């Protein structure tokens, strides 16, 4: 009895119901799994907003009969209504089928993969593969099957899944859902590793984004250019979140007319990431392609004039979309085994793709941004704090709209300096290299244009600490009276220059000598800023000493009557400081101890629920953290259950 196929199927069905949807769907899609446990895939097929659904096996059987020269077939929908399935194509045209009932006709998708005619099947494959830019390896695999026979019913689903897992098809799907006003998270952020590898390339083990650009990035851009130079360039620009990537984008196959058309498209319909990439590429090729000079100027002015506080800000939308996509990728753990910079590369490219579909749509962008932040903001933030362990030079606050704009300014000014010889027009030159009012330099506030970007968190700063700033740091930290002002030079330099452990050790010593009490605090916000800054210093220098002294200081100000730190502020400082440990074992011990201490404090109002929610999501992001947070979880469960 226990070996009965019926029992095995029932047990497998019960087990599937206990699994997360993503895993359950992946298993059901596997032909081998279905065959082993006796499952059959027979979903009901729906046709747009018609309200009509037909059992898949019934429809496909009828389609096969039409391909076998049957003049017409009858199909019954799930409401028991009769429909006529007809071939409505003209003579010499590829087959096109429709379900008709009275005056109502529903045009069906192309089922040529089921044709008994080999040439029809292969012609169809070449057509759809070219439309969606199906990778050669996938194309050849399906060609081998279709050259031999029509697809089986379960293969048809896998085939269409293959086509859907392409940036071309997802862009269409997102745009269609935006127009209909019914966007789904699974469309905005596909739960498919295969899709993202086609969007940004396959992670190749690169240690830095520069190495990745020269490896998988270059391969991706070459394949896109070979597919269709115009469309390929537009899709390449979605992957413009770092200058080492745009430096690999080639425009040699584009005619002057096509290149100008791309830039004019981006001026009217472009996302901020693609526009920035186009500017960097444009400045590089400007001497050979002077026809794009005027539109480069207009793109830069569009970025310059973006009001990051306004409802229609492109940077506000980019920020919200990045948070949404990165937070969802954290939830699905799609790239849990890869470095954070690769996940962020995928998140930024997908954000750019969505952004491009939203431009000139009827969507109220400010409300969309609010929805995105509310839906995945917490996950994005906690994931980014956990990422500091391996990429300590980029924290979640750097994804703000104002900082993204400042980063764009910095990249444009650096590109202009690198390709200064290509810039002849005085107006463009003044905009990107000058210092007059209206120029990027005039509108920039140091150090924001030169802070690390989302893909640079693991890179040590290439800027050596100037001797004069080093002297200021030592003078401030040696002051008899230790207050927030004692750490300003150190904190402000930590993400711009290479700070070593000696400076961090001086800061730790100052805190200890001051008996963990800061003098001359102007206000609470100044205190929080300095504490966060010191946490960052401990992270980028990997200073255990500073992190330990900072923990005592935070404990002191958590209980301070005048400047008491909130629970979330204390948690954030602790998680940033935890990055002083790059190895997972010591990181989880430090972070777990910090969180457990907070969990056993006298919590007020909803602090217990907030901390417990953050704790559970952190343990989702880094499951190993459960090993050091068990006591905190138990304490918070008890506290919240009172």
C-alpha positions as CSV (number, residue, x, y, z in Angstrom):
1,X,0.0,0.0,0.0
2,X,2.8,2.4,0.9
3,X,4.3,2.0,-2.6
4,X,0.9,2.8,-4.2
5,X,1.3,5.6,-6.8
6,X,-1.9,7.1,-5.5
7,X,-0.4,7.4,-2.0
8,X,2.8,8.8,-3.4
9,X,0.9,11.4,-5.3
10,X,-1.2,12.3,-2.3
11,X,1.8,12.7,-0.1
12,X,3.6,14.8,-2.7
13,X,0.5,17.0,-3.1
14,X,0.3,17.5,0.7
15,X,4.0,18.4,0.8
16,X,3.6,20.9,-2.0
17,X,1.0,22.8,-0.1
18,X,3.5,23.4,2.7
19,X,6.1,24.9,0.4
20,X,6.6,28.6,-0.5
21,X,4.8,29.4,-3.8
22,X,8.1,30.0,-5.7
23,X,9.5,26.6,-4.8
24,X,6.1,24.9,-5.4
25,X,5.7,26.4,-8.8
26,X,9.3,25.5,-9.8
27,X,8.7,21.9,-8.8
28,X,5.5,21.7,-10.7
29,X,7.2,23.1,-13.8
30,X,9.7,20.2,-13.7
31,X,8.6,17.4,-16.1
32,X,10.6,14.8,-14.1
33,X,9.0,15.7,-10.9
34,X,5.5,15.5,-12.4
35,X,6.2,12.1,-14.0
36,X,7.7,10.7,-10.8
37,X,4.7,11.5,-8.7
38,X,2.0,11.1,-11.3
39,X,1.0,14.8,-11.7
40,X,-0.4,16.1,-14.9
41,X,-0.2,19.8,-15.9
42,X,-3.7,20.8,-17.1
43,X,-4.3,24.4,-16.3
44,X,-7.3,26.4,-17.4
45,X,-6.3,28.9,-20.1
46,X,-7.9,32.4,-19.9
47,X,-8.0,35.0,-22.7
48,X,-7.4,38.5,-21.5
49,X,-10.3,40.3,-19.9
50,X,-12.9,38.2,-21.8
51,X,-13.8,36.2,-18.8
52,X,-13.5,33.0,-21.0
53,X,-11.5,30.1,-19.7
54,X,-10.9,26.7,-21.4
55,X,-9.3,23.6,-20.1
56,X,-5.8,23.5,-21.6
57,X,-5.8,19.9,-22.6
58,X,-9.1,20.3,-24.5
59,X,-7.9,23.4,-26.4
60,X,-4.6,21.9,-27.4
61,X,-6.2,18.7,-28.6
62,X,-8.5,20.7,-30.8
63,X,-5.6,22.9,-32.1
64,X,-3.6,19.8,-33.0
65,X,-6.7,18.5,-35.0
66,X,-6.8,21.8,-36.9
67,X,-3.1,21.5,-37.8
68,X,-4.0,18.0,-39.1
69,X,-6.4,19.6,-41.6
70,X,-9.6,19.4,-39.7
71,X,-11.8,22.3,-41.0
72,X,-13.2,23.3,-37.6
73,X,-13.4,22.0,-34.0
74,X,-15.8,22.4,-31.1
75,X,-14.4,23.4,-27.7
76,X,-16.3,23.7,-24.4
77,X,-15.2,26.3,-21.9
78,X,-15.3,25.8,-18.2
79,X,-18.8,27.3,-18.1
80,X,-20.0,24.6,-20.4
81,X,-20.5,26.9,-23.3
82,X,-19.7,25.7,-26.8
83,X,-17.2,27.5,-29.0
84,X,-16.0,27.0,-32.6
85,X,-12.2,26.8,-33.1
86,X,-11.3,28.1,-36.6
87,X,-8.3,28.9,-38.7
88,X,-8.8,32.5,-39.7
89,X,-5.6,33.0,-41.6
90,X,-5.6,33.8,-45.3
91,X,-4.2,31.7,-48.1
92,X,-0.4,31.5,-47.8
93,X,-0.4,33.0,-44.4
94,X,0.9,31.3,-41.2
95,X,-1.9,29.6,-39.3
96,X,-4.0,31.9,-37.0
97,X,-6.7,30.4,-34.8
98,X,-9.8,32.0,-33.1
99,X,-12.5,30.8,-30.7
100,X,-15.9,32.0,-32.0
101,X,-19.3,32.0,-30.4
102,X,-22.0,34.0,-32.1
103,X,-20.6,37.4,-32.8
104,X,-17.8,37.0,-30.3
105,X,-14.3,35.9,-31.5
106,X,-11.2,35.5,-29.4
107,X,-7.9,35.5,-31.2
108,X,-5.6,32.8,-29.8
109,X,-1.8,33.0,-29.3
110,X,0.3,31.4,-32.0
111,X,0.3,27.7,-31.6
112,X,2.6,27.0,-34.5
113,X,4.9,24.9,-32.2
114,X,2.1,22.3,-32.3
115,X,2.0,22.1,-36.1
116,X,2.7,18.8,-37.8
117,X,4.6,20.8,-40.5
118,X,8.3,21.0,-39.6
119,X,8.9,24.1,-41.7
120,X,6.0,25.9,-39.9
121,X,7.4,25.0,-36.5
122,X,10.9,26.2,-37.3
123,X,9.8,29.4,-39.1
124,X,7.7,30.2,-36.0
125,X,10.7,29.5,-33.7
126,X,13.0,31.8,-35.6
127,X,10.5,34.6,-35.7
128,X,9.6,34.6,-32.0
129,X,13.2,34.0,-30.9
130,X,14.3,37.0,-32.9
131,X,11.5,39.2,-31.5
132,X,12.4,38.5,-27.8
133,X,16.2,38.0,-28.3
134,X,16.2,34.4,-27.1
135,X,19.8,33.3,-26.2
136,X,21.5,31.1,-28.7
137,X,21.8,28.2,-26.3
138,X,18.0,28.2,-25.5
139,X,17.2,28.7,-29.2
140,X,19.3,25.7,-30.3
141,X,17.7,23.4,-27.6
142,X,14.2,24.2,-28.8
143,X,15.3,23.9,-32.4
144,X,16.5,20.4,-31.8
145,X,13.0,19.4,-30.5
146,X,11.0,21.3,-33.1
147,X,13.0,20.0,-36.0
148,X,12.0,16.5,-34.9
149,X,8.4,16.9,-33.8
150,X,5.7,19.2,-32.4
151,X,5.9,20.1,-28.7
152,X,4.1,18.0,-26.2
153,X,1.5,19.8,-24.0
154,X,3.8,20.2,-21.0
155,X,6.6,21.3,-23.2
156,X,4.4,24.1,-24.6
157,X,4.2,25.7,-21.1
158,X,8.0,25.4,-20.7
159,X,8.5,27.0,-24.1
160,X,6.3,30.0,-23.4
161,X,8.0,30.3,-20.0
162,X,11.3,30.5,-21.9
163,X,10.0,33.3,-24.1
164,X,8.5,35.2,-21.1
165,X,11.9,35.1,-19.3
166,X,13.4,37.7,-21.6
167,X,13.7,41.5,-21.0
168,X,11.8,42.2,-24.2
169,X,8.8,40.2,-23.2
170,X,8.8,41.5,-19.6
171,X,9.0,45.1,-20.8
172,X,5.9,44.5,-22.9
173,X,4.1,42.8,-20.0
174,X,4.9,45.6,-17.6
175,X,3.7,48.2,-20.0
176,X,0.5,46.3,-20.7
177,X,-0.2,46.0,-17.0
178,X,0.5,49.7,-16.4
179,X,-2.0,50.6,-19.2
180,X,-4.6,48.3,-17.6
181,X,-3.9,49.7,-14.1
182,X,-3.2,46.2,-12.6
183,X,0.5,45.7,-12.1
184,X,1.6,42.5,-10.3
185,X,4.8,42.1,-8.3
186,X,5.7,39.0,-10.2
187,X,5.7,41.0,-13.4
188,X,7.6,44.0,-12.0
189,X,10.2,41.7,-10.4
190,X,10.1,38.3,-12.0
191,X,11.0,35.4,-9.5
192,X,13.3,34.0,-12.2
193,X,17.1,33.8,-12.1
194,X,17.1,33.0,-15.8
195,X,15.4,36.3,-16.5
196,X,17.9,38.5,-14.6
197,X,20.8,36.7,-16.1
198,X,19.5,37.6,-19.5
199,X,19.0,41.2,-18.3
200,X,22.4,41.9,-16.8
201,X,24.5,38.8,-17.7
202,X,25.6,35.7,-15.8
203,X,27.6,36.3,-12.6
204,X,31.1,35.1,-13.5
205,X,32.8,35.2,-10.1
206,X,34.3,38.6,-10.6
207,X,35.7,40.3,-7.5
208,X,34.7,43.8,-8.6
209,X,32.2,45.5,-10.9
210,X,35.1,46.5,-13.1
211,X,36.1,42.9,-13.6
212,X,32.5,42.0,-14.3
213,X,32.1,44.7,-16.9
214,X,35.2,43.4,-18.7
215,X,33.8,39.9,-18.5
216,X,30.1,39.1,-18.5
217,X,29.2,42.7,-19.2
218,X,31.2,42.9,-22.4
219,X,29.7,39.5,-23.5
220,X,26.2,40.7,-22.9
221,X,26.7,44.0,-24.7
222,X,28.3,42.2,-27.7
223,X,25.3,39.8,-27.9
224,X,22.8,42.6,-27.7
225,X,24.5,44.6,-30.4
226,X,24.7,41.6,-32.7
227,X,21.0,40.9,-32.2
228,X,19.7,44.3,-33.2
229,X,22.1,47.3,-33.0
230,X,19.3,49.9,-32.2
231,X,17.3,47.8,-29.7
232,X,20.4,46.2,-28.4
233,X,21.9,49.6,-27.5
234,X,18.7,50.6,-25.7
235,X,18.7,47.4,-23.6
236,X,22.5,47.7,-23.0
237,X,21.9,51.2,-21.5
238,X,19.6,49.6,-18.8
239,X,22.9,48.2,-17.4
240,X,24.5,51.6,-17.0
241,X,24.7,51.7,-13.2
242,X,28.5,52.0,-13.2
243,X,30.9,53.7,-15.5
244,X,33.0,50.5,-15.9
245,X,29.9,49.0,-17.6
246,X,29.2,51.9,-20.0
247,X,32.8,51.8,-21.0
248,X,32.2,48.4,-22.5
249,X,29.2,49.5,-24.6
250,X,30.0,49.7,-28.3
251,X,28.1,51.8,-30.9
252,X,30.1,50.9,-34.0
253,X,27.2,49.0,-35.6
254,X,24.8,51.9,-35.3
255,X,24.3,54.3,-38.2
256,X,24.3,58.0,-37.5
257,X,20.5,58.0,-38.0
258,X,20.0,55.1,-35.6
259,X,22.3,56.6,-32.9
260,X,20.6,59.9,-33.0
261,X,17.2,58.2,-32.8
262,X,18.3,56.4,-29.7
263,X,19.3,59.6,-28.0
264,X,16.1,61.4,-29.0
265,X,14.1,58.4,-27.7
266,X,15.9,58.7,-24.3
267,X,15.2,62.4,-24.2
268,X,11.5,61.8,-24.4
269,X,11.0,58.3,-22.9
270,X,14.2,57.5,-21.1
271,X,14.9,56.4,-17.5
272,X,17.6,58.1,-15.5
273,X,20.1,55.2,-15.6
274,X,19.9,54.8,-19.4
275,X,20.2,58.6,-19.9
276,X,23.3,58.7,-17.7
277,X,24.8,55.7,-19.6
278,X,24.0,57.4,-22.9
279,X,25.8,60.6,-21.7
280,X,28.9,58.7,-20.7
281,X,29.0,56.7,-24.0
282,X,28.2,59.9,-25.9
283,X,31.1,61.9,-24.4
284,X,33.4,59.0,-25.2
285,X,32.4,58.8,-28.9
286,X,31.6,62.5,-29.5
287,X,34.5,63.3,-31.7
288,X,33.5,60.6,-34.1
289,X,29.7,61.1,-33.7
290,X,29.2,64.9,-33.5
291,X,25.6,64.5,-34.5
292,X,24.6,63.7,-30.9
293,X,26.2,66.7,-29.3
294,X,23.0,68.8,-29.0
295,X,20.9,65.9,-27.5
296,X,23.7,65.0,-25.0
297,X,23.5,68.6,-23.9
298,X,19.7,68.4,-23.5
299,X,20.0,65.1,-21.6
300,X,22.4,66.6,-19.1
301,X,20.2,69.6,-18.6
302,X,17.2,67.3,-18.0
303,X,19.2,65.5,-15.2
304,X,20.5,68.8,-13.9
305,X,17.0,70.3,-13.7
306,X,15.3,67.3,-12.1
307,X,13.5,68.6,-8.9
308,X,14.2,65.7,-6.5
309,X,11.4,67.0,-4.2
310,X,8.9,67.2,-7.0
311,X,6.1,64.8,-7.8
312,X,7.5,64.0,-11.3
313,X,11.1,63.6,-10.3
314,X,12.9,60.9,-12.3
315,X,15.3,60.4,-9.4
316,X,12.5,60.0,-6.9
317,X,11.1,57.3,-9.1
318,X,14.4,55.6,-9.6
319,X,15.0,55.6,-5.9
320,X,11.6,54.0,-5.2
321,X,12.0,51.4,-7.9
322,X,15.4,50.4,-6.8
323,X,14.1,49.9,-3.2
324,X,11.1,48.0,-4.5
325,X,13.2,45.6,-6.8
326,X,16.1,45.1,-4.4
327,X,13.6,44.5,-1.5
328,X,11.7,41.9,-3.5
329,X,15.0,40.2,-4.6
330,X,15.9,40.0,-0.9
331,X,12.5,38.5,-0.1
332,X,12.9,35.8,-2.8
333,X,16.6,35.3,-2.0
334,X,17.2,34.9,-5.7
335,X,20.8,35.9,-5.5
336,X,21.6,35.0,-1.9
337,X,24.8,33.3,-2.9
338,X,26.2,36.1,-5.0
339,X,27.9,39.3,-3.8
340,X,25.5,42.2,-3.0
341,X,26.8,44.3,-5.9
342,X,25.5,41.7,-8.4
343,X,22.0,41.7,-6.8
344,X,22.1,45.5,-6.9
345,X,23.1,45.5,-10.5
346,X,20.1,43.4,-11.3
347,X,17.9,45.6,-9.2
348,X,19.0,48.8,-10.8
349,X,18.6,47.4,-14.3
350,X,15.1,46.2,-13.6
351,X,14.3,49.5,-11.9
352,X,15.4,51.2,-15.1
353,X,13.3,48.9,-17.3
354,X,10.2,49.6,-15.2
355,X,11.0,53.3,-15.1
356,X,11.1,53.4,-18.9
357,X,7.6,51.8,-19.1
358,X,6.3,54.4,-16.6
359,X,7.5,57.4,-18.5
360,X,4.6,59.3,-20.1
361,X,2.1,56.9,-18.6
362,X,-1.0,57.9,-16.7
363,X,0.4,56.5,-13.4
364,X,0.5,59.1,-10.5
365,X,4.3,58.7,-9.9
366,X,4.3,60.2,-6.4
367,X,1.6,57.7,-5.3
368,X,3.5,54.9,-7.0
369,X,6.7,55.8,-5.2
370,X,4.9,55.8,-1.9
371,X,3.5,52.4,-2.6
372,X,6.9,51.0,-3.6
373,X,8.6,52.3,-0.5
374,X,5.8,51.0,1.8
375,X,5.8,47.6,0.2
376,X,9.6,46.7,0.2
377,X,11.3,49.5,2.1
378,X,11.9,47.5,5.3
379,X,13.3,44.5,3.5
380,X,15.6,46.7,1.3
381,X,16.9,48.5,4.3
382,X,17.6,45.4,6.4
383,X,19.2,43.6,3.4
384,X,21.5,46.6,2.8
385,X,22.5,46.7,6.5
386,X,23.4,43.0,6.3
387,X,25.3,43.5,3.1
388,X,27.7,45.9,4.9
389,X,29.5,42.8,6.2
390,X,31.0,42.2,2.7
391,X,30.5,45.6,1.1
392,X,30.9,48.2,4.0
393,X,31.3,51.4,1.9
394,X,27.7,51.6,0.8
395,X,24.7,52.0,3.1
396,X,21.0,52.1,2.4
397,X,20.6,55.8,2.9
398,X,22.7,56.5,-0.2
399,X,19.8,55.4,-2.4
400,X,18.0,58.6,-1.7
401,X,16.8,60.6,-4.7
402,X,19.2,63.5,-3.9
403,X,22.2,61.2,-3.6
404,X,21.4,59.4,-6.8
405,X,21.3,62.8,-8.6
406,X,24.6,63.8,-7.0
407,X,26.1,60.5,-8.1
408,X,25.0,61.3,-11.7
409,X,26.6,64.7,-11.5
410,X,29.8,63.1,-10.3
411,X,29.9,60.5,-13.1
412,X,29.2,63.1,-15.8
413,X,31.9,65.4,-14.5
414,X,34.4,62.5,-14.3
415,X,33.5,61.4,-17.9
416,X,33.8,65.0,-19.1
417,X,37.3,65.2,-17.6
418,X,38.3,61.9,-19.1
419,X,37.1,62.9,-22.6
420,X,37.8,66.6,-22.3
421,X,39.4,66.6,-25.8
422,X,36.1,65.5,-27.4
423,X,34.1,68.5,-26.0
424,X,34.5,71.4,-28.5
425,X,31.2,73.3,-28.1
426,X,31.6,76.1,-25.5
427,X,28.1,75.7,-24.1
428,X,28.5,72.0,-23.4
429,X,32.0,72.5,-22.1
430,X,30.8,75.1,-19.6
431,X,28.0,72.9,-18.4
432,X,30.2,69.8,-17.6
433,X,33.6,71.4,-17.0
434,X,32.9,75.0,-16.0
435,X,32.2,76.6,-12.6
436,X,29.7,79.3,-13.6
437,X,26.1,79.3,-12.2
438,X,24.1,76.5,-13.9
439,X,27.2,74.3,-14.4
440,X,27.2,70.8,-12.7
441,X,30.2,71.8,-10.6
442,X,28.5,75.0,-9.3
443,X,25.4,73.0,-8.3
444,X,27.3,70.2,-6.7
445,X,27.9,70.0,-2.9
446,X,31.0,68.2,-1.8
447,X,31.4,65.3,-1.1
448,X,28.1,63.9,-2.4
449,X,29.1,63.5,-6.1
450,X,32.1,61.5,-5.1
451,X,30.5,59.1,-2.5
452,X,30.6,55.4,-3.5
453,X,27.7,54.1,-5.6
454,X,25.6,51.0,-5.1
455,X,28.0,48.8,-6.9
456,X,31.2,50.1,-5.1
457,X,30.6,49.0,-1.6
458,X,33.3,46.4,-1.6
459,X,35.9,48.6,-3.3
460,X,38.5,50.3,-1.1
461,X,38.8,54.0,-1.8
462,X,41.5,54.9,-4.3
463,X,41.9,58.3,-2.7
464,X,44.7,58.4,-0.2
465,X,44.0,60.5,2.9
466,X,45.7,63.9,2.4
467,X,48.3,64.8,5.1
468,X,46.5,68.0,6.0
469,X,43.2,66.1,6.6
470,X,45.0,63.4,8.6
471,X,46.5,66.1,10.8
472,X,43.0,67.7,11.4
473,X,41.6,64.2,12.3
474,X,44.4,63.7,14.9
475,X,44.0,67.2,16.3
476,X,40.3,66.8,16.7
477,X,40.5,63.4,18.3
478,X,43.3,64.6,20.7
479,X,41.1,67.4,22.0
480,X,40.8,67.6,25.8
481,X,37.1,67.9,25.5
482,X,35.5,65.2,23.4
483,X,32.2,66.0,21.6
484,X,30.6,65.5,18.2
485,X,33.0,68.0,16.7
486,X,35.9,65.8,17.7
487,X,34.8,63.2,15.0
488,X,33.7,65.4,12.1
489,X,36.8,65.2,10.0
490,X,37.1,61.4,10.5
491,X,33.4,60.7,9.8
492,X,33.3,63.0,6.7
493,X,36.4,61.4,5.3
494,X,35.5,57.7,5.8
495,X,33.7,57.1,2.5
496,X,35.9,59.5,0.4
497,X,39.4,58.6,1.5
498,X,41.2,55.5,2.6
499,X,41.0,55.5,6.4
500,X,43.2,53.1,8.3
501,X,42.7,51.4,11.7
502,X,45.1,53.9,13.4
503,X,42.5,56.7,13.0
504,X,39.7,54.4,14.1
505,X,41.8,53.4,17.2
506,X,42.2,57.1,18.0
507,X,38.4,57.5,17.9
508,X,38.0,54.5,20.2
509,X,40.5,55.9,22.6
510,X,38.8,59.3,22.7
511,X,35.4,57.7,23.5
512,X,37.0,55.7,26.3
513,X,38.9,58.7,27.8
514,X,35.6,60.8,27.7
515,X,34.0,58.1,29.8
516,X,31.4,57.6,27.0
517,X,29.8,61.0,27.4
518,X,30.1,63.6,24.6
519,X,30.3,67.3,25.4
520,X,28.8,70.2,23.6
521,X,26.0,68.3,21.7
522,X,24.1,70.8,19.7
523,X,21.0,68.7,19.3
524,X,19.8,65.1,19.1
525,X,20.2,64.9,15.3
526,X,23.8,65.9,15.5
527,X,24.4,63.0,18.0
528,X,22.7,60.5,15.8
529,X,24.7,61.6,12.8
530,X,28.0,61.3,14.6
531,X,27.1,57.8,16.0
532,X,26.1,56.6,12.6
533,X,29.3,58.0,11.2
534,X,31.4,56.3,13.8
535,X,29.7,53.0,13.0
536,X,30.6,53.5,9.4
537,X,34.2,54.2,10.3
538,X,34.4,51.0,12.3
539,X,32.9,49.1,9.4
540,X,35.1,50.4,6.6
541,X,38.3,50.1,8.7
542,X,37.1,46.7,10.2
543,X,38.0,48.1,13.6
544,X,36.8,45.8,16.4
545,X,38.0,48.2,19.0
546,X,35.9,51.2,17.8
547,X,32.8,49.0,17.4
548,X,33.1,47.7,20.9
549,X,33.6,51.2,22.4
550,X,30.7,52.5,20.2
551,X,28.4,49.8,21.7
552,X,29.0,51.2,25.2
553,X,28.4,54.7,24.0
554,X,25.1,53.7,22.3
555,X,24.1,51.9,25.5
556,X,24.8,55.1,27.4
557,X,22.7,57.3,25.1
558,X,19.9,54.8,24.7
559,X,19.0,55.7,28.4
560,X,19.9,59.4,28.2
561,X,17.1,61.6,29.5
562,X,17.8,64.4,27.0
563,X,19.1,62.7,23.9
564,X,17.7,59.1,24.2
565,X,18.3,57.1,21.0
566,X,15.2,55.3,19.6
567,X,15.2,51.6,19.3
568,X,15.5,51.7,15.5
569,X,18.4,54.2,15.7
570,X,20.3,51.9,18.1
571,X,19.6,48.9,16.0
572,X,20.8,50.6,12.8
573,X,24.0,51.8,14.5
574,X,24.6,48.3,15.8
575,X,24.1,46.6,12.4
576,X,26.4,49.1,10.7
577,X,29.1,48.6,13.4
578,X,28.7,44.8,13.1
579,X,30.4,45.1,9.7
580,X,33.7,45.4,11.5
581,X,33.6,41.6,11.2
582,X,33.8,40.5,7.5
583,X,33.5,36.8,8.5
584,X,30.0,35.5,9.0
585,X,30.6,33.7,12.2
586,X,31.9,36.8,14.1
587,X,29.4,39.1,12.4
588,X,26.4,37.1,13.5
589,X,27.8,36.9,17.0
590,X,28.2,40.7,17.2
591,X,24.9,41.5,15.5
592,X,23.1,38.8,17.5
593,X,24.4,40.0,20.9
594,X,23.4,43.6,20.0
595,X,19.9,42.6,19.0
596,X,19.5,40.4,22.0
597,X,20.5,43.2,24.3
598,X,17.9,45.5,22.7
599,X,15.2,42.7,23.0
600,X,15.7,42.5,26.8
601,X,15.5,46.2,27.4
602,X,12.4,47.9,28.8
603,X,10.5,48.4,25.6
604,X,7.7,50.9,25.2
605,X,4.6,51.3,23.0
606,X,5.1,49.2,19.8
607,X,8.9,48.9,20.1
608,X,8.6,45.1,20.7
609,X,6.6,44.5,17.6
610,X,8.9,46.7,15.5
611,X,12.1,45.0,16.7
612,X,10.5,41.6,16.3
613,X,9.5,42.3,12.7
614,X,13.0,43.6,11.9
615,X,14.6,40.6,13.6
616,X,12.5,38.0,11.7
617,X,13.3,39.7,8.4
618,X,17.0,40.0,9.2
619,X,17.0,36.2,9.9
620,X,15.2,35.7,6.6
621,X,18.0,37.7,4.8
622,X,20.8,35.9,6.8
623,X,19.4,32.6,8.1
624,X,22.6,31.9,10.0
625,X,21.6,34.8,12.3
626,X,18.9,32.6,13.9
627,X,21.8,30.8,15.8
628,X,22.5,34.0,17.8
629,X,19.1,35.5,18.0
630,X,17.0,32.6,19.4
631,X,16.8,34.3,22.9
632,X,15.9,37.6,21.4
633,X,13.1,35.9,19.3
634,X,11.8,34.2,22.4
635,X,11.9,37.3,24.5
636,X,10.1,39.4,21.9
637,X,7.5,36.7,21.3
638,X,6.7,36.7,25.0
639,X,6.7,40.5,25.3
640,X,4.4,41.0,22.3
641,X,2.1,38.2,23.4
642,X,1.3,39.8,26.8
